[in-house]
């Protein structure tokens, strides 16, 4: 879509600190950079946004970054003074303000209204993807757009050159050295295993740390600031002062929260990636290293149904013994289970998991990327409108 007269407004309500804004910010940047679309991003939490994009001015009601016009979404926003975009996306279960919806309904040419849903591997998603949902109170249709793991969904966010960038970084020893020095790791080559640990807290965390302390390899574990870093600092008060602690074979290092491009490099540079929520799990797929997903917790363990659906799809072509060991640890990591024994079995299969993940990445790439699939969907709808008007 090259027509700059067409504007997209994307609304993001930050619920889980970084997952929601992480997805929206990657999408906005890609729409501008690769599809030359004019994008306005409405965000209700600029402080969280600034953690993944340090250039953000948390005091500004309006600012431009990476070609995206960013606007503060606040209770005091005067929606009557806003113009309505031709394409409007409410992202990840947020609700567009009613005055803006009413202005949408008043347009002579109605905007295309999309609800960008959360990521799920559940079978029902394919049947609901791209379906319209009439909004009778507004005389508008809203289309549901589901990211996913098959060609019958919207696919996953992936920039056009991402895998090429990863390959270049992995092949460049100087670039890796500079990256580790940026994180305050002076001698990264002495660690035989590097682990990124981005997760919610876990009541059995010490049982996993005990495994790494007693392992036959020397490990570095990088922990971005957040809930789990706070748990570690409570367990080991020295981390509150030094942000680094060596326990036998394990070195723990807490680092500031990273800008998105730096976080990608962390995933490429590590041997094992623990990820949480939605944005980081998608990036772990593209890194193609062994990854462990901590899915967003829901009441009454409802999140485990989503986890099981993903594991069933992800492990479908995996050797049975590898899949069994991997899934056992994933379930332990997403409940309150003791972690030591399941990790020992899972870690014995890391080389096979890494090999499989390269196959899995290729299969996901064949589904197309979410931003391009969204653009193609919008173009198709606009063509249909012109043909039937």
Secondary structure, DSSP 8 states (H G I E B T S, - for coil): ---TT-EEEEEE--SSTTHHHHHHHHHHHHHHHHH--EEEEEES-HHHHHHH-TT--TT-SEEEETTEEEEE--TT--GGG----SEEEEETT----HHHHHHHHH-SS--EEEEE------THHHHHTT-EEEETTTTEEEEEE---SSTTS--B---TTHHHHHHHHHH-HHHHHHHHHHTT-S-GGG-SEEEEE-----TTHHHHHHHHHTSSS-EEEEEESSHHHHHHHHH-THHHHHSEEEETTEEEEEE----HHHHHHHHHH-SEEEEETTHHHHHHHHHTSEEEEE----GGGTHHHHHHHHHHHHTTTS-HHHHHHHHHHHHHHTTT---HHHHHHHHTTHHHHHHHHHHHHHHHHTT-BHHHHHHHHHHHHHHHHHHH-
